[in-house]
Amino acid sequence: MRVVIADDSALLRQGLERLLGEAGVEVVALVPGVAELMLAVAEHEPDIAIIDIRMPPTFTHEGAEAALRLRSERPGLAILLLSQSLERRFAAQLAQEHPQGFGYLLKDRVLDIADLVSALHTVAAGGTVLDPEVVAHLLGRRSRTAKLARLTQRERDVLALLAEGRSNAAISRILHVNEKTVDTHISSVFAKLDLPQAADDHRRVLAVLAWLGA
């Protein structure tokens, strides 16, 4: 797995490079800003880009906008937003339009490099990883929408765990119910959120993201 890291903090870039290298992940470029990120991706064609949301010049949402551009131009490039900030608009758009190979983690909550490496592998393989706090933020901002209002509290619990990338077996253990009950809840969530029948795709992720507005 070949990775580009884009973050305005040199200390964080270099620290991540060392830790990921020790974990067997090849870091092909370290860049401080969006312009350098675009050039590095074009030059090195990495499997995944780790991008901070807030980068120069305004330190608002340049990184998230760059991630949108990259996914539009390079659909096969996996994206992991790794940030200290919660950014709803662009993150929701990314997850809605490009759910495959997308992750959003908060720096302060990544306590173990093994967790980060696991997230990278999941995203690089086409999966989706969302920090629980990100999920709570996105759910909370739209908690009064008509579709979400259809869900029971237990269905919301299942929905949040789905968005974290949990398997049915894991949800069963966390909620202390059997897997058949989990299957029933998931089917109900799909139905109440008006998700069409489709080949497995990313319905589990779309279940939490389809109703999010940009």
Order of alpha helices (4+ residues) and beta strands (2+ residues): beta-alpha-beta-alpha-beta-alpha-beta-alpha-beta-alpha-beta-alpha-alpha-alpha-alpha-alpha-alpha
